[in-house]
Amino acid sequence: MWLKNWGWTIARGVAAIIFGLIALTRPGITWFVLMSFFAAYALIDGIGEIISALSKDAPQDRPWGLLILRGLMGIAVAVLWWVWPVSTTLGFLYVIGAYAILGGLLEIGSAIRLRRIIENEWRLAFAGLLSLAFGVIVFLRPAAAALAMVWVLGAYAIIFGVVTVALGLRMHRARRTLTEVGHALPFNNRLRHQT
């Protein structure tokens, strides 16, 4: 039964809290790890954009040239980070900003084109506006944007960790209650074996 995994759930939560505290107190180390993960994401996203642009199933009016450009940019971001991680930190921030602006413009353009096909296309446009705004902030205040990313990640990790630890403790209490109920019932061996 899934209640047996309460210890792992608490361990996950504690790990998230520790990571969040490190992110808030040691943002430099966290920045390096965060950017390494972003480089991996950019590589996968870039390959996906190129595949999407060259797909035979893609709509004919899709801006395939921009998709290929964004895909190549994502791959370039990943390669640059892994080749020169320390020396490209500021440049990498600007690339992230440009990546966010280009992605936001593509999402807004897609929302405009899809408004006749899907409902609530404003959500895609809103996501594009958020991406666009983030890209502009990166260009205007790169150091603040980098620190803000680390702090947001740290705060999220701490909140997630606290919630997960609380869930693990509740799972433990529920398992103990079910075990006590199972022992109290003389002929209910099935319940006892499930916990």
C-alpha positions in Angstrom: 0.0 0.0 0.0 1.3 3.5 -0.8 1.2 4.5 2.9 4.3 2.4 3.4 6.3 5.1 1.5 5.8 7.8 4.1 9.5 7.8 4.9 10.5 8.5 1.3 7.9 11.2 1.1 9.4 12.9 4.2 12.9 12.4 2.8 11.9 14.1 -0.5 10.4 17.0 1.5 13.6 17.4 3.6 15.8 17.3 0.5 13.6 20.1 -1.0 13.9 22.2 2.1 17.7 21.8 2.2 17.9 22.7 -1.5 15.7 25.7 -0.9 17.9 26.9 2.0 21.0 26.4 0.0 19.5 28.4 -2.9 18.6 31.3 -0.5 22.0 31.3 1.3 24.4 30.3 -1.5 22.9 31.6 -4.7 26.1 31.3 -6.6 26.2 27.5 -6.4 22.5 27.3 -7.1 22.9 29.5 -10.1 25.4 27.2 -11.6 23.2 24.1 -11.1 20.1 26.0 -12.3 21.8 27.2 -15.4 23.1 23.6 -16.1 19.5 22.4 -15.9 18.3 25.2 -18.1 21.0 24.4 -20.7 19.7 20.8 -20.8 16.1 22.1 -21.2 17.2 24.5 -24.0 18.9 21.6 -25.8 15.8 19.4 -25.6 13.5 22.3 -26.5 15.7 23.3 -29.4 15.7 19.8 -30.9 11.9 19.7 -30.4 11.4 23.0 -32.2 13.5 21.9 -35.2 11.6 18.6 -35.4 8.3 20.5 -35.1 9.3 22.9 -37.8 10.4 20.2 -40.2 7.4 17.9 -39.5 5.2 17.0 -42.4 2.1 17.2 -40.2 2.8 20.9 -39.2 0.3 23.5 -40.7 1.5 25.2 -43.8 1.2 28.7 -42.4 3.4 27.9 -39.4 6.4 30.2 -39.1 8.9 27.3 -39.6 11.8 29.6 -40.2 11.4 31.2 -36.7 10.9 27.8 -35.2 14.2 26.6 -36.7 15.9 29.8 -35.5 14.6 29.3 -32.0 15.6 25.6 -32.1 19.2 26.5 -33.2 19.3 29.2 -30.5 18.3 26.7 -27.9 21.0 24.2 -29.0 23.6 27.0 -29.1 22.7 28.1 -25.6 23.3 24.6 -24.3 26.6 24.2 -26.1 27.9 27.6 -24.9 27.0 26.9 -21.3 28.7 23.5 -21.2 31.8 24.8 -23.1 32.3 28.1 -21.1 30.1 28.0 -18.0 31.8 30.6 -15.9 32.9 33.1 -18.6 29.5 33.0 -20.3 27.4 33.7 -17.3 26.4 37.3 -18.2 26.2 36.5 -21.9 24.1 33.4 -21.0 21.7 35.7 -19.1 21.3 37.8 -22.3 20.8 34.6 -24.3 18.1 33.5 -21.9 16.5 37.0 -22.2 16.5 36.8 -26.0 15.2 33.2 -25.8 12.3 34.3 -23.6 11.5 37.3 -25.8 11.6 35.2 -29.0 9.5 32.4 -27.4 7.0 35.0 -26.1 6.6 36.5 -29.5 6.1 33.1 -31.1 3.5 32.2 -28.4 1.6 35.5 -29.0 1.8 35.0 -32.8 0.5 31.4 -32.4 -2.4 32.6 -30.2 -3.4 35.1 -32.8 -3.3 32.5 -35.6 -5.2 29.9 -33.4 -8.0 32.2 -32.3 -10.3 30.8 -35.0 -9.5 27.2 -34.1 -9.3 27.0 -30.3 -11.1 28.6 -27.4 -9.3 30.5 -24.7 -6.3 31.3 -26.9 -5.7 34.3 -24.6 -4.0 31.9 -22.2 -1.3 31.2 -24.8 -1.0 34.9 -25.5 -0.8 35.6 -21.7 2.0 33.0 -21.4 3.7 34.8 -24.3 3.4 38.1 -22.6 4.9 36.7 -19.4 7.8 35.3 -21.3 8.3 38.6 -23.1 8.2 40.5 -19.9 10.7 38.2 -18.3 13.1 38.6 -21.3 12.9 42.4 -21.1 13.6 42.3 -17.3 16.7 40.1 -18.0 18.0 42.8 -20.4 17.3 45.7 -18.2 18.5 44.1 -14.9 20.5 40.9 -15.6 22.0 40.5 -12.0 18.6 41.1 -10.4 16.9 38.6 -12.8 19.5 36.0 -12.0 19.2 36.5 -8.2 15.4 36.6 -8.5 15.4 33.2 -10.4 17.4 31.6 -7.7 15.3 33.1 -4.9 12.0 32.0 -6.5 13.4 28.5 -7.0 14.6 28.5 -3.3 11.3 29.7 -2.0 9.4 27.2 -4.1 11.6 24.4 -2.9 11.1 25.3 0.8 7.3 25.5 0.4 7.2 22.3 -1.6 9.4 20.6 1.0 7.3 21.7 4.0 4.1 20.5 2.2 5.7 17.2 1.3 7.0 16.6 4.9 3.5 17.3 6.2 2.0 14.8 3.7 4.6 12.2 4.8 3.7 12.7 8.5 0.0 12.4 7.7 0.7 9.2 5.7 2.6 7.8 8.7 -0.3 8.6 11.1 -2.9 7.1 8.6 -0.8 3.9 8.3 -0.4 3.6 12.1 -4.2 4.1 12.5 -5.0 1.5 9.9 -2.5 -0.9 11.6 -4.1 -0.3 15.0 -7.6 -0.9 13.5 -6.4 -4.0 11.8 -5.0 -5.4 15.1 -8.2 -4.6 16.9 -10.3 -6.7 14.5 -9.6 -10.4 15.2 -10.5 -11.7 11.8 -9.2 -8.9 9.6 -5.8 -10.1 8.5 -6.2 -8.8 5.0 -6.1 -5.1 6.3 -3.1 -5.8 8.4 -1.1 -7.2 5.4 -2.0 -4.3 3.2 -0.4 -1.7 5.5 
